[in-house]
Each structure stands twice: as C-alpha cells, then as structure tokens.
Amino acid sequence: MENSKVYQMKFSKIYPLLINKAVRKGREKNEVDQVIRWLTGYSEEKIWEMADSAITYEEFFEQAPSMNPNRRLIRGSVCGVKVETIEEPLMQEIRYLDKLVDELSKGKTMEKILRK
C-alpha cells in the first residue's frame, strides 16, 4: 500500500484495530490510550473525540500537540522495516505507534514501552 493511501485512512478505522490487537493479547484499551498519549501529547478525551471524527491518520499526527522527543529511542522492526531507518517523517511517526502497540501486545512493561 502506498503511503498516501495510509495517510488518508480515517483514524476512526485505525484506532479500533490498534485496540483490538492489544486486547487480543491480554492488554487493555486504556494502555493503548496511554501509549498514544505518550507519543502524541493528546489527552484521552481528545483521542476519543478524534476516534469519533472523520480525521485522517495524516491529520491525526500533524495536529498532535506534542510529539514525545523520546520517540527517537524506539528501535526495532515493524512489517520487516526498522523504524529508525524510515526516511519519510510521517510514515516514521505512524510506525512508531505501530511498534509501541506491538510491544504492548508482546507483554512488555509500560515502563519499558514508554522509555522511562
């Protein structure tokens, strides 16, 4: 799938997929929200509001109040691609979130996921 298609997907479609991935592995919705808040700076209420809106995934990241500077510490592969080597900034942000949810789903502690 080319990047522009991913960017134009609705956050309202992606958000439940992120939650379902974690919940299937025994994690909770509030943990996914915590990861999203850590990465983007959105409040929990704002995440829910955006999940009920027509905002695109691109807009979701572009409008993020405060991308966490420690996101650069996220390392590893998502879909066979190392997140630290992704050159396109928006795709890298998207893959950072994917990687965080992957780590959550794999049972890592929240302290490790949030790079504390």
Secondary structure by P-SEA (a helix, b strand, c coil): ccaaaaaaccaaaaaaaaaaaaaaacccaaaaaaaaaaaccccaaaaaaaaaccccaaaaaaacccccccccccccccccccccccccaaaaaaaaaaaaaaaaaacccccccccc
